[in-house]
Amino acid sequence: MGYRNEVGCGKDIPIRRGGMRMLPSRNRDERPWIAHLGDHGQLRHARPRDIVAASRLMERGALLYDERGQEPTLSLLSAPSIVWHRDGELCGAMLLSLYRQPVVALRSVIVAAPDLAPMLGQSVLPAIHAHLAELGMTWIATYGPADWLRHALAEAGHRCHCEVIGYAKKGFDHAEMGNEQVKVRNAYGGDVDTILAIDLAAFEPFWWLNRAILRRASRASDYFLLAELAGRSVGYFMADRMGAGAYVGRIAVLPEAQGQRIGASLMHRALQLMARDGLQGVSLNTQRRNTRSQALYGRFDFVPTGEAQRVWSFDLGK
């Protein structure tokens, strides 16, 4: 059970996919990739020096989708993010995050004029799909796309994957204690491979974390916990402080260990630690269809916040 709480190129010769002429890089580190889209212009990898033009386009672009969160624009202006030129002018940009690779997050889409929007679904996104698949990526995730972007995503084969909803809790009083047979301890760098195996077993591939994320968590996460039952690692918890509260990024339990209140043991210990640290509350999110996780949160007096966001996906392996 997972409780979600949210690259080789061959010869330098043209490759045709769906009418697009693509020029892969001879050196993957350089990645001088270009996709020619005929009358629709051409695409290339974004570069840090595109920051001025991209910022201007954000200010005056007719259409803007922006879900960068805490990721600065400059950090996203590199491969595999894309800029789109047409008739010698920058007319669009697609900023992509590799934070959760091989799942790629579409963080920002900027289009200079409304009449260019149909080209996204017709040629721009298909070219990006082909390139990301070539780089070994597996999925594209888009969080809460605007109406105009949803139309382009749908035309290019993206679908609504699920709806994510928010929960919150004020204070840390709770009656649920979990399973007294479960030992919950702090997790460390040496536990990363074990925790990664739990994550891969507990979640579908679209939601998987990667080793790099878990390594960072082992060094920097405020609450990084591992649950053990009968000497075996069976679940983990990850959360960080946000202002006066905390945000739960992950609770995961091995599928074969479910039904033993392991998630409750993790939550119980985490809330104890948050109360000790003087926090005021905690928030998280989960998929609307994940009724098992919602039942867990209900036992700890979490309540729905009313926030909801639809997450769209595209399977690059199809």
C-alpha positions in Angstrom: 0.0 0.0 0.0 1.3 3.4 -0.8 0.1 6.6 0.7 1.1 9.3 -1.7 1.7 12.6 -0.2 3.5 13.7 -3.6 18.6 9.6 -20.1 21.7 7.4 -25.8 21.9 8.7 -29.0 23.2 7.1 -32.1 24.7 8.5 -35.2 24.2 12.1 -36.1 21.7 11.4 -38.8 18.0 12.5 -39.2 15.4 10.3 -37.6 11.8 10.6 -38.6 9.0 10.0 -36.2 5.5 11.0 -37.1 6.7 13.4 -39.7 9.2 15.1 -37.4 12.9 15.3 -38.4 15.0 14.9 -35.3 18.8 15.3 -34.9 20.1 13.3 -31.9 23.4 14.2 -30.3 26.5 12.2 -30.8 27.6 13.1 -27.2 24.8 12.6 -24.7 26.4 15.1 -22.3 26.3 17.8 -24.9 22.9 16.9 -26.2 22.7 19.4 -29.1 19.2 18.1 -29.9 16.9 19.8 -32.4 13.5 18.7 -33.7 12.3 20.3 -36.9 8.5 20.7 -37.0 8.1 22.1 -40.5 5.8 25.1 -40.5 5.4 24.8 -36.8 9.1 25.8 -36.2 11.7 23.9 -34.3 12.6 22.8 -30.8 15.9 22.7 -29.0 17.1 22.1 -25.4 16.8 25.1 -23.1 20.0 26.6 -21.8 20.7 28.8 -18.8 21.4 31.8 -21.1 17.7 31.5 -22.2 16.7 32.9 -18.8 16.2 36.5 -20.0 14.1 35.5 -23.0 12.1 33.0 -21.0 11.4 35.5 -18.3 10.2 38.0 -20.8 8.0 35.4 -22.4 6.5 34.6 -19.0 5.7 38.2 -18.4 4.0 38.8 -21.8 3.1 35.4 -23.0 -0.6 34.9 -23.8 -0.8 31.5 -22.2 1.1 30.4 -19.1 0.9 27.2 -17.0 3.3 27.4 -14.0 3.7 24.7 -11.3 7.4 25.2 -10.6 6.9 25.3 -6.8 10.2 25.8 -5.2 12.2 25.0 -8.3 13.7 28.2 -9.7 13.5 28.9 -13.4 17.2 28.9 -13.9 17.6 25.4 -12.5 15.0 24.1 -15.0 16.7 25.8 -18.1 18.7 22.9 -19.2 18.1 19.6 -20.9 15.6 18.1 -21.2 13.6 21.4 -20.9 12.7 22.7 -24.4 12.4 26.1 -26.1 10.3 26.5 -29.2 11.3 28.9 -32.0 9.2 29.8 -35.0 10.1 32.3 -37.7 13.2 33.3 -35.8 11.3 34.2 -32.6 11.0 32.4 -29.3 7.4 31.5 -29.2 7.2 29.0 -26.3 9.0 27.0 -23.6 8.4 23.8 -21.8 10.3 23.5 -18.5 10.7 19.9 -17.3 11.9 18.6 -14.0 14.0 15.5 -13.6 13.7 15.5 -9.8 11.8 12.2 -9.8 13.4 10.7 -12.9 12.7 8.6 -14.8 9.3 10.3 -14.3 9.5 13.7 -15.8 7.3 16.6 -14.4 6.1 19.2 -16.8 6.6 22.3 -14.5 5.9 25.2 -16.8 4.5 25.8 -20.3 4.7 29.3 -21.9 3.1 30.1 -25.3 3.5 33.5 -26.9 0.0 33.6 -28.6 -3.3 31.6 -28.4 -3.1 30.7 -32.0 0.0 28.6 -31.3 -1.7 26.5 -28.7 -3.1 23.8 -31.1 0.5 23.2 -32.3 1.4 21.9 -28.9 -0.7 18.8 -29.2 -0.2 18.4 -32.9 3.6 18.5 -33.1 5.4 20.0 -30.1 4.4 17.4 -27.4 4.8 14.4 -29.8 8.4 15.5 -30.5 9.1 15.9 -26.8 7.6 12.4 -26.1 10.0 10.8 -28.7 13.0 12.6 -27.3 12.3 11.8 -23.6 11.7 8.1 -24.4 15.0 8.1 -26.2 16.6 9.5 -23.0 15.2 6.6 -21.0 12.4 8.5 -19.3 9.2 6.5 -18.5 6.4 9.0 -17.7 5.4 12.6 -18.0 3.4 14.1 -15.1 1.5 17.3 -15.2 -0.1 18.7 -12.0 -3.3 20.7 -12.4 -3.0 21.8 -16.0 -5.1 24.8 -17.1 -8.0 24.3 -19.5 -6.0 25.4 -22.6 -3.1 23.0 -21.7 -5.5 20.1 -21.0 -6.8 20.3 -24.6 -3.2 20.1 -25.9 -2.3 17.3 -23.6 -5.4 15.3 -24.5 -4.7 15.7 -28.2 -1.1 14.4 -27.7 -2.4 11.3 -25.8 -2.1 12.4 -22.2 -4.9 11.4 -19.8 -6.1 12.3 -16.3 -4.3 9.9 -14.1 -6.0 10.7 -10.8 -7.2 13.5 -8.5 -5.1 14.3 -5.5 -6.9 15.8 -2.4 -5.6 17.5 0.7 -5.9 16.7 4.4 -4.7 18.6 7.4 -4.6 18.2 11.2 -4.3 21.0 13.9 -2.4 19.9 16.9 -1.1 16.4 17.5 -3.5 14.8 20.0 -4.7 11.4 18.8 -5.9 8.1 20.2 -4.5 5.7 17.6 -1.2 4.2 18.8 -0.5 1.7 16.0 0.9 -1.7 16.5 3.1 -2.1 19.6 5.0 -4.9 17.9 6.3 -2.5 15.3 9.6 -0.7 16.0 9.9 2.8 14.5 13.3 4.3 14.4 15.1 7.1 12.5 16.2 6.1 9.0 19.8 6.8 7.8 21.9 6.7 4.7 22.5 3.0 5.1 18.8 2.4 4.9 18.3 4.0 1.5 18.3 0.8 -0.6 15.9 -0.9 1.8 13.6 2.1 1.7 13.8 2.3 -2.1 12.7 -1.3 -2.3 9.7 -0.5 -0.1 8.8 2.4 -2.2 8.9 0.5 -5.5 6.8 -2.3 -4.0 4.2 0.0 -2.4 3.5 2.4 -5.3 2.7 2.2 -9.0 5.6 3.2 -11.3 4.1 6.6 -12.0 4.6 7.6 -8.3 8.0 6.0 -7.6 10.7 8.0 -5.9 14.4 7.4 -6.8 17.5 6.7 -4.9 18.8 10.3 -5.2 15.6 11.7 -3.5 15.9 9.2 -0.7 19.6 9.9 -0.2 18.8 13.6 0.2 16.0 12.7 2.6 18.4 10.6 4.7 20.6 13.7 5.1 18.1 16.6 5.2 14.5 15.4 5.9 13.2 16.6 9.2 11.3 13.3 9.8 12.6 10.2 8.1 11.5 7.1 9.8 11.7 3.3 9.2 9.3 0.7 10.6 10.5 -2.8 11.5 8.4 -5.8 12.4 9.9 -9.1 13.5 13.3 -7.8 12.5 12.2 -6.9 8.9 11.9 -3.4 7.4 8.3 -3.1 6.3 7.5 0.6 5.9 8.8 4.2 6.0 7.7 7.8 6.6 9.1 11.1 5.3 8.0 14.6 6.2 9.5 18.1 6.5 8.7 21.3 8.3 6.9 24.0 6.5 6.6 27.2 8.5 4.9 26.4 11.8 3.7 23.0 10.6 4.9 19.9 8.7 4.1 18.4 5.3 4.0 14.6 5.0 5.7 13.6 1.7 5.5 9.9 2.0 4.1 6.9 3.9 4.7 3.5 2.4 4.1 0.0 3.7 5.1 -3.2 1.9 2.0 -4.8 0.3 2.5 -8.1 2.0 2.7 -6.4 5.4 -0.5 -4.4 5.1 -3.3 -4.8 7.6 -1.0 -4.8 10.7 -1.3 -1.1 11.6 2.2 -0.3 10.4 1.2 2.9 8.8 -0.5 3.9 12.0 2.7 3.1 14.0 4.7 5.4 11.6 2.1 8.2 11.9 1.9 7.9 15.7 5.7 8.3 16.1 5.9 11.1 13.6 3.2 13.1 15.4 5.0 12.6 18.7 8.2 14.0 17.2 6.3 17.0 15.6 4.6 17.8 18.9 8.0 17.6 20.7 9.4 20.1 18.2 6.6 22.6 18.9 4.9 22.5 15.6 1.2 23.5 15.2 -0.1 21.1 12.7 0.5 18.8 9.7 -0.8 18.5 6.2 -0.6 15.9 3.4 -2.3 14.8 0.3 -3.4 11.5 -1.2 -5.3 10.2 -4.2 -9.1 10.5 -4.0 -9.4 6.8 -4.9 -7.0 5.8 -2.1 -9.7 5.1 0.5 -7.3 3.0 2.6 -5.0 6.0 3.2 -8.0 8.2 3.9 -9.2 5.8 6.6 -5.8 5.9 8.2 -5.8 9.7 8.3 -9.3 9.7 9.7 -8.2 7.7 12.6 -5.6 10.4 13.4 -8.3 13.2 13.1 -7.0 14.6 9.8 -9.8 16.4 7.9 -10.2 17.2 4.2 -9.0 20.7 3.3 -11.2 20.9 0.2 -8.1 21.3 -2.0 -8.0 19.1 -5.1 -5.8 18.8 -8.1 -6.0 16.6 -11.1 -2.8 14.9 -12.2 -2.3 14.1 -15.9 0.1 11.5 -17.2 1.6 10.1 -20.4 3.3 6.7 -20.6 6.4 7.1 -22.6 6.8 3.3 -22.9 3.7 2.9 -25.1 
